[in-house]
Amino acid sequence: MTTQTEKKFETVIGLEVHLQFKTRTKIFCGCANEFGNQPNTQTCPICLGLPGTLPVFNRTALEYAIKVALALNAKVSSTIKFDRKNYYYPDLPKGYQISQFDKPIARDGFIMIPTASSEKRIGIHRAHLEEDAGKIIHDSDIKASLVDYNRTGTPLMEIVTEPDLRSPQEAYDYLTTLKLILKYLDVSDCDMEKGSLRCDANISVREVGETILRTKTELKNMNSFKAVKIALEFEEARHRAVYLAGETITQETRLWNEIKQMTVTMRSKEQAHDYRYFPEPDLVPFIVSTEQIDEIRQTLPEFPEAKLNRLKNQYGLNDYDANVLVQEKAIANFFEDCCKIYQEPKKICNWLTGAIAAEINSRNNDIVQLKISPQNLTALIAKVENGVVSNLVAKDILTMMIDSGQSADIIIAEKGLAQVSDDSALEKVIDEILAANPGVVAQIKEGKDSAKGFLVGQAMKKTQGKANPKKLGEMITRRLLNA
């Protein structure tokens, strides 16, 4: 007989991702769809649900939704129908939410996620359009809750997976894969800090071999993919411990407490909500033709997986380099623009994943905001390869190029940064370095060749990085051999 401690469990996870579209206006009115403005300054009688107002559907939101559905390999519904989801909460001024119930815009899709051995198919149960609710702000200073209705009416798409995920790591991989696809579509900024991408998770644990789903818990309040993974790991361990203790799991909604690194009960003993859905009377159903869907299909970009394989095949990049590049569509496109000018893919990649990435991170912006052109970057790379400037100095030049908008040629000329290649000038520097470091010279003569790097470094300092390090190394070696 199998004891409690010998039981083997498997985890079952389903995810609900809420995606805000970056349309110019809200989904059913003309209010600006912007983040960060003063509270309650982006509202109107329509999104506040005042009597006598009528919603008008945002065409761009529909096009974005169809794009997402096609990217998820889903069946796109030709009939677009909205429903009223009735419930009361302070952040829902109308007392109902315009959503989709029995006819979501997309069903039965899938995406492939990477696994240790190959790939795994994760099913998409449905994806539907709806309007976002407002935002409640709990202010401890005044001991009150405030409501900001700016977010009310923001176009939102909810993407619901099948219960196909079997570990927190798979959930993390699904989210990162999905986010990358969505960013390539350019329908959302996918910024979790702003709330434009949010995720709820459902998790249950059952014995290996069971086919029925056991009692699940829903997890909320996770503001990063890392938090989703850690929260699921905590809840996975909690479920197993409860079952091993011979107890049962309570169906409930739990919040992730970032400070305590644990889940806590939000609502318990939940049953299915009766939202009293009924067709939205102010938005009549309409048909999207096959021709319209095909037109939108033609606008789809090259997706990350296809781009990854093409970069490897076309430019001879390895898996790591190609994967780093495709994580940002703008970076991958910039790389290809550079390769059209300067046919050294590996060197361009090294600069993009090294010095350029460092500039992006330190300035907290993106490749577009750096305002450096492929022409200017490749010109700088060529200067290094032709020995005009050292690699070390070139990184400083890059910073100056970004700050000033000037070309490498102008900066090199104005700052006098051209590499010192004159033998007599370098000989003088080497004389001084050898004289100042007799101990290191002795080590090299005794066979410790690695110590030569120290002398090269000292010489580079003395020339303020202007010397050619390769040439310095060769000259130091010749000098010591002839000494």
N, C-alpha and C positions, 0 to 999 in steps of 0.2 A: 504493500500500500504506500502511495506517495504521501509524504508528510508535508505539512504546510511550508516548511523552509525549503523543501525540494521542488516546490511548484515553480514552473517557468511561465513568465508572463510576456505578453506582447502589448505594445502601446498602439493606440489608434488615435490619430489626430486629424482634425479637419480645421481649416482656416477660413476666416471671412475677412477679406481685404476691402477697405473702403477707400476709393480713389476719387479725389477732387479733380475735376477738369479745370484747366487754366483758360477757360473762355473769357472773353472781354467782359461779358455781362452774365448775370445769374440765369438759371435755367428757365424761369417763367416770367421774368420781368427785366427791365432795362437798367437795374442798379449795377454799379461797378462790381466786378468780381475781383477784389483786391485784398491783400493781407496786410495787416499792421496799421490800418487807419484808426482814428479815434472811435471808440465804441458808439454804436448806434448812429453812425453817420452815413451808412450805406443801406438804407432801408426806404421802402415806399409802401403805399397802401396795399400793393399786390403781395409782396413777400411778407408783410405783416398780417395778411389775411383780413383786411378790413371789409365790411359788408359792401356788396355791389361791385367788387373788383373781379376781373377775369384774367387768368393766366394765359400767356402766349409762349408756346414751346420754342426753345432756342435751337435753331437748325444746326449750329456748330456742335452743340452738345450731342445731338443725334449722330452726326458724322464721326465725332470722336468715339462714341459708344460702339458704332459699327466697326471702326478701326480696331478697337480693343478686342471685340468679339472675333474678328477675322484673325488677329494675331494669336488668339487663344485656341485657334482651330475649332471654333464653336459653330453651331448651326445658328445663323442669324434669322431672327423672326421677321417675316415680311409684314406682319400686323403689329403696329405700335399702339399699345393700349396702356393707359395709366389708371391707377386705383387710389382710393383714399384709405390710408392706414390710420385708423382712429385710436388715438390715445392722448392723454393729457400729461404734459410736463412743462415746467416753466420756460424751457428753451424752445418750445413749439407754439408760436403765437396763434396759429390757426386752430389748434386743438386736433389737427390731423396732419399727416405728412403725405404729399403726393409721391407715390411710389409705383412699383409694378408687382402684381401678385401672381396671377395664373398665367400671364403671358409675358415673361421676361424677354428682354431683347436678345438674349443668347442662352443656349443650352448645350450640354453634352460636348464640352471642349476638352482640351488637355494641353499641358506643356511637359517637356522633358527636362528632368533635372539631372545633374551629374551625380554619379555614385562612385564608390571606390573602384569598381570594376568596369562600369560602362555608363548606362543611363537608366532612369526609371520614369515611367509615364505617370503623371499625376492628373487625375480627372478633374475637370471643372464642371460642377453640377449645374450651375446657372450663373448668369451675370445680369443684373437689372439696373435700370436708371431710377434715380429718385432725387429729391431735394434734401440738402443737408439741413440740420437743425442749427439753432443758435449755440452759444457757448455760455455755460454757467461758470462764474468765477467766485470761488469761496474766499472771502476776505476776512482773515482772522483778526486784523486790526480793528475793524468796525463790527466784527461778529455778525456778519450778514453775508448773504449770497447775492451777487449781482449778475445780470443777464446782458450779454452783448448779442444783438440780433444781426450784426453785420454778416455773419456766416450763413444766416437763414436764407435758403434758396440757392445756395451754391450747388452747381451740378455735381452729382455724386454717382459713382458706379460701384455697386457692391459685387464682388467676385467671390463666389463660394466654391470651395473644393469638395470633391468626394472625400470620404474618410480613408484616403489612400496613404497618408503619411504614417510612418511606423517609428519615428524617433524625432526628438527635438532637433537633431542635426538635419534630418530631411526637411523639417519645417523651415529651418533657417535657409537651406539651399533652395527650397521652393521660393521663398520670399526674395532672395537676392536675384534669382533667375527672373522672376516675374517683374521685379522693379527695373531690371536692365532692359527687358522687352518694352516696358511702358515708357521708359526714358527715350528709347530709340523712336517710339511712336511720336514723341513730343506732344503728348496730350495733357501732361501734368508735370509739375516740377518734382513730384514724389518726395517732398520734404516732410519727414515725420515730425520735425520740431514745429513746423507751421500747422501740422494736422492735415496736410493735403494727402498723406498716405497713412492710414490707420489699420490696425489689425486686431481682431479678436480671435481667440483659439478655443476649440472644444477638444477635450482630451478624456479618454477613458482607457482602462487597462483590463485585459482579459487573459485567461489562461491560454497558452499556446494550443492551437487545435480547435478552440471555440470559434463558432461562426457568428453568433449573435453579439450585438454590442451591449456592453454593460453600462451602468449609470455613468454619465459624463458630468464634467464640470466645465463651465465657461470661464475663460480668463480675459480680463480687460485691463486697461491702464498700462499698456506696455508701449513705451515711446521709442523703441529701437528694435532692430532685428535681434541684436544681442540680448536685449531684455526678454524678447519672446522666447528665445532658446533657453535662457536661464530659468524663466518662469515655468516653462514646460518640463524642464529637468526636475525642478522642485516638485511640481505637481505629480509627475510620473513616479518619483520616489515615494511621495505621500500616499498615492493610491496603492502601490504595492505593499507598503507597510501596513495600511489599513486591512487589506485582504489577508496578509500573513498573520495578522492579529485575530483573524476570524470575525472581523467587523464588516460593516457595509459602508459604501460611499453615499453621501447625500448629494442629490442633484442641487446644484447651486451655482451662482455666479461669484467668482472670487477676483479680487483685485491684486495686482502685483505691487508689493511695497518695495520700492527701490532702495530705501534706506536700510530696512531690515533684511532685504534679499529673501523674501518669502511671500507666499500668497496668503491673503486674509479674506474672510467671508464678507461679501457685499450683500447678497440676497440669498436666502435659503428656501428650500421646499418649493422650488419654482415649478409651475405647470405651464403648459402651452398657453401663450397669451391669446386672448380673443380680441383681435384688432378690428373686428367687424368690417373687413375689407368690402368695398363695393366700388363699381366703376366710377371714375372721376367724371362727374357730369359736365364740367366746364372744358374738358379736353376730349374731343371725339376721337375714336380710333381712326387710324389711317394706314394706308398701305405704302410700304417702301418697295419699289420694283426691283427685280433682279438686275436690271440695267444700272440702277442707281448704286446697288451694292457692288457690282462689278467695277463701276467707275471709282468707288472708294478703294476697292482692292488694288487698283492700279497705282494708287498714291502711297501704298505701304512701302516702308524703307527696307533696305537689306537688314535682316535681323542679326543679332549678335553672333549666333552660332555659325550662320553662313559667312559672316564677315571674318570670324576667327579662322575658319578653314581657308578662305580665300587669301587672307594675309599670309598665312603659312605657305601656301602653294605659290602665290605670286611673288612674294618678296623673300622667301627662304627663311622666315622667322621661326624660332623654336616655339614650343607650346607656351612657355612662360611669358616671353616677350609679346606674343600675339594676344594672349589673354589679358595682359596689363593694358595694352592699347585699346582693346574693345570695351573695357569697362567704362570708357567715356567716349561717346560717339564723336564729339568734337575733336578729341585727341586723335582718334583713329583717322578721321578725315584730314586733320592737319598733317599727320604722318604721310598720308598718300599725296597730299599737295606738295610736301617737301621732296618726296621721291620723284616727282615729275621734273624737279629742278636739279636735284643732286642725286645721282644713282648710287647711293651708299646706304641701303635700308638699315643695316645693323647699327651704323654710326648715328644715323638720325634717331633710331629707336633708343639708343643709349642716352642721347641728349634729352629726349622727351621723358623718359622714365627716370632720369637723374636730375640734371640741373633745372630743366623746365618744371618738373614735378615739385622740386624744392621751392621754386619761386611761387608756384600756384598755392602750395600749402602755407608758406610764410605770409602771403598776401591775402589768403582766404578768398580767392576768386577762381576763375576758370581760364582756359586758354584764350577765349575770346577777349576777356577783360584785360589780359596781359598786353594786348595791342602790339604783338610782335608778329610779323608776317613770315610766311614760309621762305620768302626770298631773303629776308634779313637773317633768319636763323641758319639757313643753309650757307649763306655767305660767311657767317661766323665759323661754322664747322669747317668750311674749306680753308679758312685762315689757319686753323689749328693743324689741319692735315698737311698744309703746305709749309708749315714751320714759321709762319709769320708771327704767331703768338703761341704761348704755351697753353696747355689745357687749363692750368690753374688760373692764369690771367684771363682766359676766355670766359670763365664763369663770372669773374668780376665785370667783364665787358658786357655780358648778357644782362646783368642787373642794371648797368648804366643804360643799356639799350631800352630796357623796359621803362626805366624811370624817365628817360629823356625823349624816347621815340626816335633817336638818331641811329644811323647805320653804324656797323662795326668799323668801317673805314674812317669815318669822321672821328669816332671816339679814340681809335688807335692813334690817329694823327695828332689830335688835340692833346691827348694825355701822354704821348710818347711811350706807348705800351708795346711797340714792336719788339719782338724777341731778339735778345742779344745772341748773335751767331758769329761775331767776329772772334777768331781764334785767339788773337793777342789779348783781347779784353777778358775772355774766359780764362786764359792761362794765368792772368794776374789774380783773378778770383780764386782759382784752384791753389795757387801758391799760398795765398793767405789762409785758406781753409786747412791745407795740409800742415802748415806751420802751427796753426792753433790747436790741432787735434793729433798730437803724436801718438797717443795711446790707441786711437782708432786705426791709425796708419799701421801700427805694429800688429794689431789684430788681423788686419787684412793680409799683411805679409805672412802671418802665421797660418793663413788658410781660411779665415772667417770672412768669406766673400760677402756675406749678408751685411756686414758693417759698412760696406761701400754706400749703401742707401742713406746712411746717416750723413756722409760727406756730401752726397748729392743734395740732400735736403738743406744742409747748411749753405751750400752754394746757391741754391734757389732763393733762400732767404736773403742772401747778400745781394742778389740781383733783383730782389723784389718780384720774384717769379717770372722774370723776363727771359731767363736762360732756357735753352732746350735741354730738358733733363736727360734725354737719351744721349745727346752729344756730350753733356757733362760727364756722364757715366763712362763713356768711351775714353774721354780725355784723361779722367782720373785713373782708369785702368792702365792706359799707356804710360802715364807718368810713373806709377808705382812699379810697373814692370821694368822700366828703364832706370829706376832709382838704384 
